[in-house]
Amino acid sequence: MREFFRQYFNLWVPLSVLFALIFIGTIGYVVIDDYPLFDAFYMTIITIATVGYTEVHKLSDAGKMFTVFLIITSFGTFAYAVSAITRFVVDGEFNAFLKNKKLNEAIQKLSGHVVICGYGRNGRQAAHVLKKHNRRFVVVENNNQVTESITHKFSDLVINGDSTKDETLIKAGILRASALITTLPIDADNLFIVLTARHLNPNLTIISRASDDNSDTKLKIAGANNVIMPDRVGGAHMASLVMKPDVMEFIDFITAEGGDNINLEEISFDKPSEEMINKTLKDLEIRNKSGANIIGFKTAMGEYVVNPSADTKIIPHSKIFVLGTPDQIKKLKEILQF
């Protein structure tokens, strides 16, 4: 609320002054000359607006002195308040006020969304993939020209601000978010964001970009779950395309570019039900019941098993990696009660 009033100081000050004048004038006429409340309000309006109408009721000497005082104090103040409010509307600040109010209300309704800090090449690509999978996200970008040019599916969830500041991240709903992606070009800024985000939301999944070779370790110490170095990843990806082009294109297709056609999902068993514990993959009958395929398994110790056997048991804090269409994945989650 404090940030809300600070941002719209140019509107609230003249409005406050105007209402204060009206309130003082109304109460003054009621107390001094025993005016009815509505008559006192009307007398105050015609006095501060200097329209020159006759008094509603006969004024006493004290009432006349109060009217003189009201005229003198409101002569410039009323003109300032009206001009400031008019300028606020004419200059487009009122539209910005409504847009910001709508943005705040929309973000307040979000939960489990992704916050993207920076909308350069990497941030834009991350938003593109999230949009394809219909994952809600909020973009935080400091460059006003960039934010105004955003036309993606969730363009109503764009904040123009400094993502290194606590209040900006809180405005983006970091306390209710499930993940944060920071793609700023300066590693120090990414480090600061990671530290702040981890402090504000200890359960957050944080993905950070890094440019320097020594920054990845520092970012992980600060709290990043994963650190991506675009230059290194890009070079390795290009080399893999030379050696195994079809394999890499297939992996790209199922992990990101597949979009609505195919999904590669991870399903976590952090706290499986009693009926689920120690059941084998064979007992789940995932392929027969949903049509999806289990292609990987992650143990509670973090070990990966590719193409796990049917005798693999579900244990707390394990994960399965499933490949299938969106309908198959949805049906699978219904079977597993996710």
C-alpha positions as CSV (number, residue, x, y, z in Angstrom):
1,M,0.0,0.0,0.0
2,R,2.9,2.4,0.8
3,E,4.4,1.7,-2.7
4,F,0.9,2.3,-4.2
5,F,0.6,5.8,-2.7
6,R,4.3,6.7,-3.4
7,Q,3.9,5.8,-7.1
8,Y,0.8,8.0,-7.5
9,F,1.9,10.9,-5.3
10,N,1.0,13.4,-8.0
11,L,-2.7,12.3,-7.8
12,W,-3.1,11.7,-4.1
13,V,-1.7,15.1,-3.0
14,P,-4.1,17.3,-4.9
15,L,-7.0,15.1,-4.1
16,S,-6.1,15.1,-0.5
17,V,-5.8,18.9,-0.5
18,L,-9.2,19.3,-2.3
19,F,-11.0,17.0,0.1
20,A,-9.4,18.7,3.1
21,L,-10.6,22.1,1.9
22,I,-14.2,20.7,1.4
23,F,-14.2,19.0,4.8
24,I,-12.9,22.0,6.7
25,G,-15.3,24.4,5.0
26,T,-18.3,22.1,5.5
27,I,-17.6,21.6,9.2
28,G,-16.8,25.3,9.6
29,Y,-20.3,26.4,8.4
30,V,-22.0,23.7,10.4
31,V,-20.3,24.8,13.6
32,I,-20.2,28.6,13.1
33,D,-23.6,29.3,11.6
34,D,-25.4,26.0,12.3
35,Y,-25.9,25.2,8.6
36,P,-27.5,21.9,7.6
37,L,-24.8,19.5,6.4
38,F,-25.8,19.6,2.7
39,D,-26.2,23.4,2.8
40,A,-22.7,23.7,4.4
41,F,-21.2,21.5,1.7
42,Y,-22.9,23.5,-1.1
43,M,-21.7,26.8,0.5
44,T,-18.2,25.4,0.7
45,I,-18.2,24.4,-3.0
46,I,-19.4,27.8,-4.3
47,T,-16.9,29.6,-2.1
48,I,-13.7,27.7,-3.0
49,A,-14.8,27.6,-6.6
50,T,-15.4,31.4,-6.5
51,V,-18.5,31.1,-8.7
52,G,-20.2,34.1,-6.9
53,Y,-23.6,32.7,-5.9
54,T,-25.5,34.3,-3.0
55,E,-25.2,32.8,0.5
56,V,-27.5,29.9,1.2
57,H,-28.4,31.4,4.6
58,K,-27.6,34.7,6.3
59,L,-24.1,34.7,7.6
60,S,-23.1,36.0,11.0
61,D,-19.9,38.1,11.4
62,A,-18.0,35.0,12.4
63,G,-19.4,33.2,9.3
64,K,-18.3,36.1,7.1
65,M,-14.8,36.0,8.6
66,F,-14.7,32.2,8.0
67,T,-15.8,32.7,4.4
68,V,-13.0,35.3,3.9
69,F,-10.5,32.9,5.4
70,L,-11.8,30.1,3.1
71,I,-11.6,32.2,0.0
72,I,-8.0,33.3,0.7
73,T,-6.7,29.9,1.6
74,S,-8.5,28.2,-1.3
75,F,-7.8,30.7,-4.0
76,G,-4.6,29.1,-5.3
77,T,-5.0,25.7,-3.7
78,F,-8.3,24.9,-5.5
79,A,-6.8,25.9,-8.9
80,Y,-3.6,23.8,-8.2
81,A,-5.7,20.7,-7.2
82,V,-7.9,20.9,-10.3
83,S,-5.1,21.5,-12.7
84,A,-3.0,18.7,-11.2
85,I,-5.9,16.2,-11.4
86,T,-6.6,17.3,-15.0
87,R,-2.9,17.0,-16.0
88,F,-2.9,13.5,-14.4
89,V,-5.7,12.4,-16.7
90,V,-4.7,14.3,-19.9
91,D,-1.0,13.2,-19.7
92,G,-1.9,9.5,-19.7
93,E,-1.0,9.0,-16.0
94,F,-4.6,8.0,-15.3
95,N,-4.4,5.2,-17.9
96,A,-1.1,4.0,-16.4
97,F,-2.7,4.1,-12.9
98,L,-5.6,1.8,-14.1
99,K,-3.2,-0.4,-16.0
100,N,-0.9,-0.8,-12.9
101,K,-4.0,-1.5,-10.7
102,K,-5.1,-4.2,-13.1
103,L,-1.6,-5.7,-13.2
104,N,-1.4,-5.8,-9.4
105,E,-4.8,-7.5,-9.2
106,A,-3.9,-10.1,-11.8
107,I,-0.6,-11.0,-10.1
108,Q,-2.3,-11.3,-6.7
109,K,-4.4,-14.1,-8.2
110,L,-1.4,-16.0,-9.4
111,S,0.1,-18.9,-7.5
112,G,2.7,-21.4,-8.7
113,H,3.8,-19.2,-11.6
114,V,7.3,-18.4,-13.0
115,V,9.0,-15.1,-12.6
116,I,11.4,-14.2,-15.5
117,C,13.9,-11.4,-14.7
118,G,15.2,-9.9,-17.9
119,Y,13.6,-10.1,-21.3
120,G,16.7,-10.3,-23.6
121,R,17.4,-13.2,-25.9
122,N,17.4,-15.8,-23.1
123,G,14.4,-14.4,-21.2
124,R,12.4,-14.2,-24.5
125,Q,13.2,-17.8,-25.3
126,A,12.2,-19.0,-21.8
127,A,8.9,-17.1,-22.1
128,H,8.3,-18.6,-25.6
129,V,8.7,-22.2,-24.2
130,L,6.6,-21.5,-21.1
131,K,3.9,-20.0,-23.3
132,K,3.8,-23.1,-25.5
133,H,3.2,-25.2,-22.5
134,N,0.6,-22.8,-21.2
135,R,2.6,-22.1,-18.0
136,R,1.8,-18.7,-16.4
137,F,4.7,-16.4,-15.9
138,V,5.5,-12.7,-15.0
139,V,8.2,-10.8,-16.8
140,V,10.3,-8.2,-14.9
141,E,12.2,-5.9,-17.3
142,N,13.9,-2.6,-16.5
143,N,13.8,-1.3,-20.1
144,N,10.6,0.5,-20.7
145,Q,10.9,0.2,-24.5
146,V,11.2,-3.6,-24.2
147,T,8.2,-3.9,-21.9
148,E,6.0,-1.8,-24.3
149,S,7.0,-4.1,-27.2
150,I,6.0,-7.3,-25.5
151,T,3.0,-8.9,-27.2
152,H,3.1,-12.5,-26.0
153,K,0.2,-14.5,-24.6
154,F,0.6,-13.1,-21.0
155,S,1.5,-9.5,-22.0
156,D,-0.7,-8.3,-19.2
157,L,1.7,-9.7,-16.7
158,V,4.7,-7.5,-17.4
159,I,6.4,-5.3,-14.8
160,N,8.6,-2.4,-15.7
161,G,11.1,-2.3,-12.8
162,D,14.4,-3.2,-11.3
163,S,14.4,-6.9,-10.5
164,T,17.3,-6.6,-8.1
165,K,15.0,-4.8,-5.6
166,D,13.0,-6.7,-3.1
167,E,9.8,-4.7,-3.7
168,T,9.9,-5.5,-7.4
169,L,10.2,-9.2,-6.8
170,I,7.4,-9.1,-4.2
171,K,5.2,-7.2,-6.7
172,A,5.9,-10.0,-9.2
173,G,4.5,-12.5,-6.7
174,I,7.8,-14.2,-5.7
175,L,6.3,-15.3,-2.4
176,R,3.7,-17.4,-4.3
177,A,5.8,-18.4,-7.3
178,S,7.1,-21.9,-8.0
179,A,10.2,-20.9,-10.0
180,L,12.4,-17.9,-11.0
181,I,14.5,-17.5,-14.1
182,T,17.0,-14.7,-14.1
183,T,18.7,-13.9,-17.4
184,L,20.4,-10.6,-16.8
185,P,23.6,-10.0,-18.7
186,I,25.6,-9.1,-15.6
187,D,26.4,-12.0,-13.3
188,A,26.5,-9.7,-10.2
189,D,22.9,-8.7,-10.8
190,N,21.9,-12.3,-11.2
191,L,23.7,-13.2,-8.0
192,F,21.9,-10.5,-6.1
193,I,18.5,-11.6,-7.4
194,V,19.2,-15.2,-6.5
195,L,20.2,-14.3,-2.9
196,T,17.1,-12.1,-2.6
197,A,14.7,-14.6,-4.1
198,R,16.0,-17.5,-2.0
199,H,15.6,-15.4,1.1
200,L,12.0,-14.4,0.2
201,N,10.9,-17.9,-0.9
202,P,13.1,-20.8,0.4
203,N,11.1,-23.4,-1.6
204,L,11.6,-21.6,-4.9
205,T,13.2,-23.3,-7.9
206,I,15.8,-20.9,-9.2
207,I,17.4,-21.0,-12.6
208,S,20.1,-18.4,-13.3
209,R,22.2,-17.4,-16.3
210,A,25.9,-17.0,-16.0
211,S,28.5,-15.5,-18.4
212,D,31.8,-15.9,-16.6
213,D,33.3,-19.4,-15.9
214,N,33.7,-18.7,-12.2
215,S,30.2,-17.4,-11.6
216,D,28.3,-20.7,-11.7
217,T,29.7,-21.9,-8.4
218,K,28.9,-18.6,-6.7
219,L,25.4,-18.6,-8.0
220,K,24.8,-22.2,-6.7
221,I,26.2,-21.2,-3.3
222,A,23.8,-18.2,-3.3
223,G,20.9,-20.6,-3.8
224,A,20.4,-21.3,-7.5
225,N,19.2,-24.8,-8.3
226,N,20.7,-24.7,-11.8
227,V,23.0,-22.3,-13.6
228,I,23.0,-22.1,-17.4
229,M,26.0,-20.7,-19.4
230,P,24.5,-19.9,-22.8
231,D,27.8,-19.8,-24.6
232,R,28.9,-23.2,-23.2
233,V,25.5,-24.9,-23.7
234,G,25.2,-23.4,-27.2
235,G,28.6,-24.7,-28.3
236,A,28.0,-28.2,-26.9
237,H,24.6,-28.3,-28.6
238,M,26.1,-27.4,-31.9
239,A,28.7,-30.1,-31.6
240,S,26.1,-32.7,-30.7
241,L,24.1,-31.7,-33.8
242,V,27.1,-32.6,-35.9
243,M,27.6,-36.0,-34.2
244,K,23.9,-37.0,-33.6
245,P,21.7,-34.5,-35.4
246,D,18.5,-36.5,-35.4
247,V,18.8,-37.5,-31.8
248,M,19.3,-33.9,-30.7
249,E,16.4,-32.6,-32.8
250,F,14.2,-35.3,-31.3
251,I,15.3,-34.3,-27.8
252,D,14.6,-30.6,-28.6
253,F,11.2,-31.6,-29.9
254,I,10.0,-33.5,-26.9
255,T,11.5,-31.2,-24.3
256,A,10.4,-27.8,-25.6
257,E,9.4,-27.4,-29.2
258,G,6.8,-30.1,-29.1
259,G,4.4,-27.7,-27.3
260,D,0.9,-29.0,-27.5
261,N,1.8,-32.3,-29.3
262,I,4.0,-34.1,-26.8
263,N,5.1,-33.7,-23.3
264,L,8.1,-35.0,-21.3
265,E,7.0,-34.6,-17.7
266,E,8.5,-35.3,-14.3
267,I,6.2,-36.6,-11.5
268,S,7.5,-36.4,-8.0
269,F,6.6,-38.7,-5.1
270,D,7.6,-36.4,-2.3
271,K,4.9,-37.7,0.0
272,P,3.3,-40.7,-1.6
273,S,0.2,-42.2,-0.1
274,E,0.4,-45.4,1.9
275,E,-1.2,-47.3,-1.0
276,M,1.5,-46.0,-3.4
277,I,4.6,-46.7,-1.2
278,N,6.7,-49.7,-2.4
279,K,4.4,-50.3,-5.3
280,T,6.4,-51.3,-8.4
281,L,6.1,-49.6,-11.8
282,K,4.5,-52.8,-13.0
283,D,1.8,-52.5,-10.3
284,L,1.0,-48.9,-11.5
285,E,0.2,-50.1,-15.1
286,I,0.9,-46.7,-16.4
287,R,1.3,-47.7,-20.1
288,N,-1.9,-49.8,-20.1
289,K,-4.1,-47.3,-18.2
290,S,-2.9,-44.0,-19.6
291,G,-0.8,-44.7,-22.8
292,A,2.2,-42.8,-21.4
293,N,5.6,-44.3,-21.2
294,I,8.0,-44.2,-18.2
295,I,11.5,-43.4,-19.7
296,G,13.4,-42.6,-16.5
297,F,13.5,-42.8,-12.7
298,K,15.3,-40.7,-10.1
299,T,16.0,-42.2,-6.7
300,A,15.7,-40.4,-3.4
301,M,19.5,-40.1,-3.4
302,G,19.5,-38.3,-6.8
303,E,20.6,-41.2,-9.0
304,Y,19.1,-41.4,-12.4
305,V,17.9,-44.7,-14.0
306,V,17.2,-44.7,-17.7
307,N,14.5,-47.0,-18.9
308,P,13.8,-48.4,-15.4
309,S,12.7,-52.0,-14.9
310,A,9.2,-53.0,-14.1
311,D,10.3,-54.1,-10.6
312,T,11.4,-50.6,-9.6
313,K,9.6,-49.5,-6.4
314,I,8.1,-46.1,-5.7
315,I,9.7,-44.6,-2.6
316,P,9.4,-41.2,-0.9
317,H,11.2,-38.3,-2.7
318,S,11.6,-40.3,-5.9
319,K,10.6,-39.2,-9.4
320,I,9.5,-40.7,-12.6
321,F,10.0,-39.2,-16.1
322,V,7.1,-39.8,-18.4
323,L,6.7,-39.3,-22.2
324,G,3.3,-38.8,-23.7
325,T,0.7,-36.5,-25.2
326,P,-1.0,-33.9,-23.0
327,D,-4.1,-36.1,-22.7
328,Q,-2.0,-39.1,-21.7
329,I,-0.1,-37.1,-19.1
330,K,-3.4,-35.6,-17.7
331,K,-4.9,-39.1,-17.5
332,L,-1.8,-40.4,-15.8
333,K,-2.0,-37.7,-13.1
334,E,-5.6,-38.5,-12.5
335,I,-4.7,-42.1,-12.0
336,L,-1.9,-41.2,-9.6
337,Q,-4.2,-38.6,-7.9
338,F,-1.9,-35.6,-8.7
